Amino acid sequence: MFPFDNSYARLPERFHASVYPEAVSGPVLIKFNEALAKNLSLDLDPKDTNRLAAIFAGNVLPPGAEPLAMAYAGHQFGNFVPQLGDGRAILLGEVVDVEGVRRDIQLKGAGPTPFSRRGDGRAALGPVLREYIISEAFAALGIPATRALAAVLSGEPVYREQPVPGAVFTRVAASHVRVGTFQYFAAREDQEAIRLLADYVIDRHYPDLKQEPEPYLALLQRVSDRQAALIARWLSIGFIHGVMNTDNMTISGESIDFGPCAFLDEYDPMKVFSSIDRQGRYAYRNQPGIGQWNIARLAECLLPLLDADEEKAVAKANEVLKSFGETFQSHWIAAFRRKLGLGLEETGDAELVQDLLTAMHEGKADFTLTFRRLTDLAAAEEGQKALAAEAAFTEGFMPWEKAEQWLPRWRARLVREPERHDAASLMRSVNPAIIPRNHRIEQVIRAAMEGDLKPFERLLEALAEPYADRAEFDEYREAPLDEQKVRLTFCGT
């Protein structure tokens, strides 16, 4: 059924705690990702919804599973907590997918673990649907992220501010090793465990690094590069993670833990949605700096492996940290060049991008719509079609005097591209027409709380092809009205 091969369970006992899911009374399948299951070589009958519900609620343990909760620490909003761990997540085991990639299969909300810290170990329906939606939207957008395999109603309430329906989410990840996993052992001065973990990560994620003369330094560099590239992709689609704690940064370079995350509507570089981020630590524009800060925390853990001489180890780590900003900037400007239809590199491109973003901020322009309308403008021919596209681009956010200054600069820049360069096609491949807008997710959750899952299914359909123009999903392209805007998002715990 599940071709398990559980490498993390073979690490020493101090890496994890053995724990079994706690059965629920009335599991009902909400959604099963059949395509992902096939990719994972899972032998499951999609029509047997009762059995699927039992498995993905944790009531039935598949043969070969070795359920465990992983130990980790973490900096939460800058404050170090030496023991966190999986408080409401249970790793069932690992499978190797059809591409030969090892993947974790984890239940979220399947009951308490030794790391629950007085929590109930459960998940509510709303956060489960949010994570399912965001995970699959990221996959369709082509951005590295954990995936959604299943969602199940538990049949039991969970108690937050008030009783709400309980649910269990099945998450698939390249692995769940985090910066905080290294911090857990560094806090205990367990250098043997740090080396074991580093070797495990290299074997699992970066086997080519075993040939490097300094494999642990190369590991730090690779993780840094992956995170810099990932955060640049976040910014290119207007995504705000919301809780970039070190326990929410994977060593594999995948986006993980979609709690109070959100997408920009109107562009504001200091935008914050998370109700718990009261100081704006994880605001949209702060994410690259936080990514670098998190890599610095990983570097601190790896120092004993970088060099026996502490001073030399620190110097090596600092070189990696210095490169983070350069790597991020390279990926950021490359992403925004593509969003403007530019294939070549010119020195004035960053200024061209920044001037557009400044105008968008001043005009409170919708981030996604602006770039999609600009895509339409690049595709428009001369005459009325071009005038209509230009009007749509400028309408509602950019005063004509600003458009008059910026649009000719952009057109002149496009002219300098190679003759056969298709700017509109490039832009259409990176500027989504549809994103999981915050108000749409809230509408889905409200309907689901009333027992109606049709909006959830329809939103997933709309997000499956985010770069396509599909008339039947036009309403999902629209920016929210002011009264529809979601101004705060909440953590699922």
Buried (B, 14 or more C-beta within 10 A) or exposed (E): EBBBEBBBBEBEEBBBBEBBBBBBEEBBBBBBBBEBBBBBEBEBEEEEBEBBBBBBBBBBBBEBBBBBBBBBBBBBBEEEBEBBBBBBBBBBBBBBBEEEEBBBBBBBBBBBBBBBEEEBBBBBBBBBBBBBBBBBBBBBBEBBBBBBBBBBBBBBBBEBEEEBBBBBBBBBBBBBBBBBBBBBBBBBEBBEBBBBBBBBBBEBBBEEBEEBEBBBBBBBBBBBBBBBBBBBBBBBBBBBBBBBBBBBBBBBBBBBBBBBBBBBBBBBBEBBBBEBBEEEBBBBBBBBBBBBBBBBBBBBBBBBBBBEEEEEBBEBBEEBBEBBBEBBBBBBBBBBBBBBBBEEEEEEBBEBBEBBBBBBBEBEBBBBBBBBBBBBBBBBEEEEEBEEBBEBBBEBBBEEEBBEEBBEBBEEBBEEBEEEBBBBEBBBEBBBBBBBBBBBBBBBBEBBBEEEBEBBEBBBEBBBBBBEBBEEBEEBBBBBEEEBBBEEBBBBB
